């Protein structure tokens, strides 16, 4: 083999090696660009999805809160009508007992009862506590008007506790306390669907769960921090 042929083969080998390197580097650069573009696109789509979800959740949350509020107002109106029943002003305990029994049957109450100005039980449906809860009673006395307890726990069950003064000649003579069954709020909360895994729930000012599609979470007194974890 001549020297000229040897140089030609060596030159071809160098060119091939350079071509392979250029091809490899080009391929790696393209792959790197594709990966970077995919990552940027994924973050952009995630951010866009979050913004869209927030934009849709905000009006839904407002509407859901209004629905819950409307249902609580309906329960409050019922409590006011019971307390203002003319038979409540009668001195007869039998007349007042009849009002309480009718209310418990019509409005699906766990219990309803009358208490004196010190919060001690005077008469009521079976299961009524002997004394009104301290914080709830204090708030009821302070407002001297319809009061809703922030807690939904009642004797190991979920319920909505409301209190209302009973007046005679414009003066408060008794306090009425009723505990509505939780079914009404449960139906509202459970009907709010947020995708496959989302849900709506309620917490009070202390951050304790007061309403949840899974009632055991509310019964256990779980907190907002625990659910967030």
MOSUL-V531576 format. One record per backbone hydrogen bond with DSSP energy under -1.0 kcal/mol. NH is the residue of the N-H (numbers start at 1). CO is the residue of the C=O. E is the energy in kcal/mol with one decimal. If there is no record, write none. Layout:
nh=<NH,NH>
co=<CO,CO>
e=<E,E>
This chain:
nh=<6,7,8,9,10,11,12,13,14,15,16,17,18,19,20,21,22,23,24,25,26,27,28,29,30,31,32,33,34,35,36,37,38,39,40,41,42,43,44,45,46,47,48,49,50,51,52,53,54,55,56,57,58,60,61,62,63,64,65,66,67,68,69,70,71,72,73,74,75,76,77,78,79,80,81,82,83,84,85,88,89,96,97,98,99,100,101,102,103,104,105,106,107,109,110,113,114,115,116,119,121,122,123,125,128,132,137,138,139,140,141,142,143,144,147,149,154,157,159,160,162,163,164,166,168,171,173,174,175,176,177,178,179,180,181,182,186,187,188,189,190,191,192,198,202,204,207,209,210,211,217,219,220,222,224,227,228,229>
co=<2,3,4,5,6,7,8,9,10,11,12,13,14,15,16,17,18,19,20,21,22,23,24,25,26,27,28,29,30,31,32,33,34,35,36,37,38,39,40,41,42,43,44,45,46,47,48,49,50,51,52,53,54,56,57,58,59,60,61,62,63,64,65,66,67,68,69,70,71,72,73,74,75,76,77,78,79,80,82,85,86,92,93,94,95,96,97,98,99,100,101,102,103,104,179,177,123,175,120,116,130,114,114,112,125,119,133,134,135,136,137,138,139,140,163,161,157,154,152,180,178,147,176,174,171,168,166,166,115,164,113,162,111,160,108,158,182,183,184,185,186,187,189,194,211,208,204,222,202,202,214,215,216,217,207,223,224,225>
e=<-1.9,-2.2,-1.8,-2.4,-2.2,-2.1,-2.2,-2.4,-2.1,-2.2,-2.8,-2.3,-2.6,-2.8,-2.6,-2.3,-2.9,-3.0,-2.9,-3.0,-2.7,-2.6,-2.6,-2.5,-2.5,-2.7,-2.5,-2.4,-2.6,-2.7,-2.6,-2.7,-2.6,-2.4,-2.6,-2.6,-2.6,-2.4,-2.3,-2.9,-2.4,-2.5,-2.5,-2.8,-2.5,-2.3,-2.5,-2.7,-2.7,-2.4,-1.8,-2.5,-2.2,-1.2,-3.4,-2.2,-2.5,-2.6,-2.6,-2.2,-2.0,-2.4,-2.7,-2.6,-2.0,-2.3,-2.5,-1.9,-2.0,-2.4,-2.6,-1.8,-2.1,-2.4,-2.2,-2.1,-2.3,-1.8,-1.3,-2.3,-1.1,-1.4,-2.4,-2.0,-1.7,-2.2,-2.5,-2.3,-2.3,-2.4,-1.7,-2.7,-2.7,-1.3,-3.1,-2.5,-3.3,-3.0,-2.5,-2.1,-2.6,-2.9,-1.2,-2.3,-1.7,-2.0,-3.3,-2.4,-2.0,-2.3,-2.5,-2.1,-2.6,-2.1,-2.5,-2.7,-3.1,-1.6,-3.0,-2.1,-2.9,-2.9,-2.7,-3.0,-2.7,-1.8,-2.8,-1.6,-2.6,-3.1,-2.5,-2.7,-2.5,-2.7,-2.0,-1.1,-2.4,-2.3,-1.4,-2.7,-2.6,-1.1,-1.3,-1.4,-2.7,-2.2,-1.9,-3.2,-2.3,-1.5,-1.6,-2.4,-1.9,-1.9,-2.8,-1.8,-2.3,-1.8>
